[in-house]
Amino acid sequence: MKHQIAILDDYQGVARESADWSEIARQADLTVFREHLADRDELLRRLAPFDVLVVNRERTPLCADVIRGLPRLRLIATSGMRNASIDLNAAAAAGVVVCGTKTLGYPTAELTWGLILGLMRHIPREAANMREGGWQSTVGIGLRDRTLGLIGLGRIGADVARVAVAFGMKVMAWSKHMTAERAALHGAESVPLETLFQSADVISLHLSLGPETRHLVDAGRLALMKPEAIIVNTARGPIIDQHALYHALKAKRIRGAALDVYDEEPLPADQDLRRLDNVLLTPHLGYVTEENYQLTYGQIVENIEAWLKGVPLRVLSLAPQVTLPEGRK
């Protein structure tokens, strides 16, 4: 009997063309789901026939209840080597192998600057105005000699810092384990978190989501920001208290926000953030480039092929009791 493989949340319908699936297609049936399946019961019904799930980042959470509700499931292939929406312990307990891939960091850094420039220069509003037959209606804000505050200075934050230096900005940086030497290596000054919030004209988040970073940006820290400052989030939505941010933006206590990530994704159509005029919203595009898709789907194909041969690659979770295809260990 052929293996049954489901590719989830292929919003653009490009998963099959981003990699060579031909060898897998000879051994398995591939089903692509372009729409997001949010309802748990419907998700379990749709996915019940599949023994392999291909997931793109955290688009479809695979919590313990979902994994236990899919008794045929044997392999989860995810893009990225970390996926907080997969319960690895539940997968191991159910005998499900979880494999990941490398990802590129620079696409998210590039989008960060697109969002900063879009918000500071009112590009979306002016572009829409032009399509409607209008002309200039806003006054933009320049970046030279202003201060960028980076919360997180890993590979993405470091890329963002280099561009800021090229723009002639002063760069401040904070993370839990930041050192003055690491900050200086990327043209930044290491400062306390409160100093960063008080001093920066642009604050950009580049941290992983975890218990210590959830709601790191809360009402109290938003209140420290200068009224003319903006905040940008291309990391993970819950790092910012979304409710507190909405109220700060609605009251115009800060200039604006540019967001690519949210507490709930896809962002509900009636979400209050959509109605604010001082927020720039994009639908989690940070890693969505041809190059990243070719890398991640290409390695997902490699992972599935290796699993079919009984020698899984890039394993994130593998329980001792897992039985691999053809009985190999």
C-alpha positions in Angstrom: 0.0 0.0 0.0 1.3 3.5 -0.9 2.1 6.0 1.7 -0.3 8.9 2.0 1.4 12.3 2.3 -0.4 15.6 3.0 1.2 19.0 2.3 -0.5 21.5 4.6 -1.1 25.2 4.2 0.4 25.6 0.7 -1.2 29.1 0.5 0.3 30.0 -2.9 0.1 26.5 -4.4 3.8 26.3 -5.0 5.0 23.4 -2.8 5.0 20.9 -5.7 7.0 23.2 -8.0 9.5 24.3 -5.3 11.2 20.9 -5.2 11.5 17.6 -7.2 8.8 15.3 -5.7 9.0 12.8 -8.6 10.8 10.0 -6.7 8.4 10.3 -3.7 5.4 10.4 -6.1 6.4 6.9 -7.3 6.1 5.5 -3.8 3.3 7.7 -2.3 0.2 9.6 -3.0 0.5 13.4 -2.5 -2.4 15.6 -1.4 -2.0 19.4 -1.2 -4.2 21.5 1.1 -4.0 25.2 0.2 -6.6 26.3 2.6 -5.9 26.6 6.4 -7.8 24.0 8.5 -8.5 25.8 11.7 -11.3 23.7 13.1 -9.9 20.8 15.1 -12.6 18.2 14.2 -12.4 19.1 10.5 -8.6 18.9 10.7 -8.7 15.4 12.2 -11.2 14.3 9.7 -9.2 15.6 6.7 -5.9 14.2 7.9 -7.0 10.8 9.2 -5.9 8.9 6.0 -2.3 10.3 6.1 0.8 8.8 7.5 3.1 11.7 6.6 2.3 15.4 7.2 4.4 18.2 5.6 3.9 21.4 7.6 5.2 24.9 6.7 6.5 26.6 9.9 3.7 27.0 12.5 0.8 27.4 10.1 -1.0 24.3 11.5 -0.3 23.6 15.1 0.1 19.9 15.8 -0.6 19.7 19.5 -0.8 16.5 21.6 -4.5 16.0 21.0 -4.1 16.3 17.2 -1.2 13.9 17.1 -3.0 11.4 19.3 -6.1 11.8 17.1 -4.1 10.7 14.0 -3.3 7.0 14.7 -1.9 6.5 11.1 0.6 9.3 11.4 4.3 8.2 11.3 6.2 11.2 10.1 6.0 15.0 10.4 8.3 16.9 8.1 8.5 20.6 9.0 10.3 23.6 7.5 12.8 24.9 10.0 14.7 23.1 12.8 12.4 24.6 15.5 8.7 24.5 15.4 7.0 25.5 18.6 3.6 24.4 17.4 4.6 20.7 17.2 4.4 18.8 20.5 7.6 16.8 20.2 7.0 14.8 23.4 3.5 13.8 22.1 5.1 12.8 18.8 7.7 10.7 20.4 5.1 9.0 22.6 3.0 8.2 19.6 6.0 6.8 17.6 6.0 9.7 15.2 9.3 10.9 13.7 9.7 14.7 13.3 12.3 16.0 10.9 13.2 19.6 10.1 15.2 21.7 7.6 17.5 24.6 7.3 16.1 28.0 6.6 17.5 31.3 5.3 17.5 34.3 7.7 18.1 37.1 5.3 14.6 37.2 3.7 13.1 38.2 7.1 15.8 40.9 7.6 14.9 42.2 4.1 11.2 42.3 4.9 12.0 44.1 8.2 13.5 47.0 6.2 10.6 46.9 3.8 8.2 47.3 6.7 10.3 50.1 8.4 10.5 52.1 5.1 6.9 51.4 4.3 5.7 52.7 7.6 8.1 55.7 7.9 7.5 56.9 4.3 3.8 55.9 4.1 4.4 53.8 1.0 1.2 51.7 1.1 -1.0 54.7 1.6 0.6 56.7 -1.1 0.6 53.8 -3.5 -3.1 53.3 -2.9 -3.7 57.0 -3.3 -1.9 56.9 -6.7 -4.1 54.1 -8.0 -7.2 56.2 -7.0 -5.9 59.1 -9.1 -4.5 61.1 -6.2 -1.1 62.7 -5.4 1.0 63.4 -2.3 -0.9 63.3 0.9 1.7 62.5 3.6 5.0 63.7 4.9 7.6 60.9 5.6 10.2 60.5 8.2 13.9 59.9 7.4 16.1 57.4 9.1 19.6 59.0 9.0 20.8 59.9 12.5 17.8 58.2 14.2 18.2 55.3 16.6 17.3 51.7 15.8 16.7 49.5 18.9 17.2 45.8 18.2 15.7 43.3 20.6 17.7 40.2 19.7 21.0 40.2 17.7 21.2 36.8 16.2 21.7 36.1 12.5 18.6 38.1 11.5 19.1 40.9 13.9 22.7 41.2 12.8 21.6 41.6 9.2 19.2 44.3 10.2 21.9 46.1 12.1 24.3 46.2 9.1 21.7 47.9 7.0 20.9 50.4 9.8 24.6 51.3 9.9 24.6 51.8 6.1 21.6 54.1 6.5 23.5 56.2 9.0 21.5 55.2 12.0 22.7 54.7 15.6 22.0 51.1 16.7 21.2 49.9 20.2 20.8 46.2 21.0 19.5 44.1 23.9 19.1 40.4 24.6 19.3 38.4 27.7 22.9 37.3 27.1 24.1 40.3 25.2 27.7 41.5 25.7 29.2 44.8 24.7 31.7 42.9 22.5 29.0 41.1 20.5 27.0 44.3 20.1 30.1 46.2 18.9 30.8 43.5 16.4 27.6 44.5 14.6 28.0 48.2 15.0 25.6 48.4 17.9 25.7 49.5 21.6 24.6 47.1 24.3 22.0 48.8 26.5 19.4 47.7 29.1 16.0 46.9 27.7 14.3 49.9 29.4 16.9 52.3 27.9 16.3 50.8 24.5 12.5 51.4 24.8 13.0 55.0 26.0 15.6 56.0 23.4 14.9 54.2 20.1 13.0 55.7 17.2 12.5 52.3 15.6 12.3 49.1 17.7 12.6 45.8 15.9 12.1 42.3 17.4 14.3 39.4 16.5 13.8 36.8 19.3 12.5 33.3 19.5 9.2 32.8 21.3 9.4 31.1 24.7 8.2 31.5 28.2 10.7 34.3 28.9 9.9 36.2 25.7 6.1 35.8 25.6 4.6 39.4 26.2 8.1 40.7 26.7 6.7 43.8 25.1 3.8 44.6 27.4 1.8 47.7 28.3 4.5 49.0 30.6 7.3 48.8 28.0 5.1 50.3 25.3 4.5 53.2 27.6 8.3 53.8 27.7 8.4 54.5 24.0 8.7 57.9 22.6 5.4 59.2 21.0 7.1 59.5 17.6 8.6 55.9 17.7 7.5 52.8 15.8 7.8 49.1 16.6 8.3 46.3 14.1 7.7 42.6 14.7 8.8 40.0 12.2 9.7 37.4 14.9 6.6 35.9 16.6 3.3 37.6 17.4 3.0 36.8 21.1 6.3 38.5 21.9 4.2 41.6 22.0 1.0 41.8 24.1 -1.3 42.4 21.1 -4.1 43.8 23.2 -1.8 46.4 24.8 -0.3 47.3 21.4 -3.7 47.8 19.9 -4.7 50.3 22.7 -1.3 52.1 22.4 -1.8 52.5 18.7 -5.5 53.5 18.9 -4.7 56.2 21.5 -1.8 57.3 19.3 0.6 57.0 22.2 3.2 55.8 19.6 3.6 56.7 16.0 2.9 53.3 14.6 3.6 49.6 14.3 4.6 47.3 11.4 3.6 43.7 12.0 4.2 40.5 10.0 3.2 38.0 12.8 0.2 37.7 15.1 -1.2 35.8 18.1 -3.6 34.0 15.7 -2.7 33.2 12.1 -4.2 33.7 9.6 -5.3 37.0 11.3 -9.1 37.0 11.6 -10.8 39.3 9.1 -12.5 41.2 11.9 -9.4 41.7 14.0 -9.3 45.2 15.4 -5.7 45.8 14.2 -7.0 45.8 10.6 -8.9 49.0 11.2 -6.1 51.2 12.5 -4.5 53.8 10.2 -1.1 53.8 12.0 -0.3 50.1 11.5 1.2 48.3 8.5 0.2 44.7 8.3 1.6 41.9 6.2 0.5 38.2 6.3 3.7 36.5 7.8 5.8 37.0 4.7 9.2 37.1 6.5 10.4 33.7 5.2 8.2 33.5 2.1 10.7 33.8 -0.8 11.4 31.5 -3.7 14.9 30.8 -2.3 13.6 29.8 1.1 10.8 27.6 -0.3 13.3 25.9 -2.6 15.6 25.2 0.3 13.0 24.0 2.8 10.8 22.0 0.4 13.9 20.5 -1.2 15.1 19.3 2.2 11.6 18.1 3.2 11.8 15.9 0.1 15.2 14.6 1.2 13.8 14.0 4.7 10.8 12.0 3.4 13.0 10.0 1.0 15.4 9.2 3.8 12.6 8.2 6.1 11.2 5.9 3.4 14.6 4.2 3.3 14.6 3.8 7.1 17.4 6.3 7.8 15.7 9.6 8.7 17.6 12.9 8.4 17.6 16.1 10.5 15.6 14.4 13.2 13.9 16.6 15.9 12.1 13.8 17.6 12.5 10.1 17.4 11.2 7.8 20.1 13.0 4.5 20.8 9.9 2.5 19.9 9.5 4.1 16.4 9.2 1.5 13.6 10.7 2.9 10.4 9.6 1.8 6.9 10.7 -1.6 5.9 11.4 -2.4 9.6 14.8 -0.6 9.6 16.1 1.2 12.7 
